């Protein structure tokens, strides 16, 4: 059962970046994780049932490593729909184009 492909662009901040980084790199294997000041900039492609499920899985994994971790993420599906999340909460959905 194949899922949909999503492009992830995210900012991750944590009170313990050294603890979170290996978990983040493992979760977005094949993606890019760059440190910028006190946060990580992430770009990756992931496969799953929905942006909401992928976002929840990623944030849950990060919070198992460090409870005070924040995720600001945009997930763009193959059809061009982008969903923006702050932690677990969906903030905005829009179709087409990029907001970056």
C-alpha positions in Angstrom: 0.0 0.0 0.0 1.9 3.1 -1.3 1.4 6.4 0.3 1.5 9.9 -1.2 4.7 11.8 -1.7 5.2 15.1 0.2 7.9 17.7 0.1 8.8 19.0 3.6 10.2 22.4 4.4 10.6 23.0 8.1 12.2 24.8 11.0 12.9 22.8 14.1 13.9 24.4 17.4 14.7 22.7 20.7 16.2 23.3 24.1 18.6 20.4 23.4 19.7 20.6 19.8 22.5 18.0 20.2 19.9 15.4 21.4 17.4 16.2 18.6 19.7 16.4 15.6 20.4 12.6 15.3 16.7 11.9 15.6 15.8 14.5 13.0 18.5 13.2 10.6 17.2 9.7 11.0 13.6 10.8 10.4 14.3 12.6 7.2 16.9 10.2 5.8 18.1 11.4 2.5 16.9 15.0 3.2 18.8 18.0 4.2 19.3 19.2 7.8 21.2 22.4 8.3 21.9 24.3 11.5 21.0 28.0 11.4 21.5 29.8 14.7 19.4 28.0 17.4 17.3 26.0 14.9 17.5 23.5 12.2 16.3 24.1 8.6 15.0 20.9 7.0 14.2 20.0 3.4 13.1 16.4 2.5 10.7 14.3 0.6 8.7 11.8 2.5 6.0 9.3 1.8 2.8 8.8 3.9 -1.0 8.7 4.0 -1.3 12.5 4.7 0.6 15.6 5.7 -1.1 15.5 9.1 0.1 11.9 9.7 3.7 12.6 8.6 3.8 15.8 10.7 2.5 14.0 13.8 5.0 11.2 13.4 7.9 13.5 12.9 7.0 15.8 15.9 6.3 12.8 18.1 9.7 11.3 17.3 11.4 14.6 18.1 9.5 15.1 21.3 10.5 11.6 22.5 14.1 12.8 22.4 13.4 16.3 23.8 10.0 17.4 25.1 10.6 21.1 24.4 10.9 20.8 20.7 9.0 23.0 18.2 8.2 22.2 14.6 7.1 24.7 12.0 6.5 22.7 8.8 5.1 23.0 5.3 4.1 19.8 3.6 3.5 20.1 -0.2 1.8 17.2 -1.9 2.2 16.1 -5.5 -1.0 17.9 -6.6 0.5 21.2 -5.3 -1.6 21.5 -2.1 0.5 22.9 0.8 -0.4 22.5 4.5 1.3 24.6 7.1 1.6 23.3 10.6 2.9 24.7 13.9 3.6 21.7 16.1 0.6 19.5 15.8 -1.8 22.2 14.7 -2.8 22.8 11.0 -2.6 26.6 10.5 -3.2 27.0 6.8 -3.9 25.1 3.6 -3.4 26.5 0.1 -3.2 25.2 -3.4 -0.4 25.9 -5.9 2.7 28.1 -5.7 5.2 28.2 -2.9 5.2 30.5 0.1 9.0 30.3 0.7 
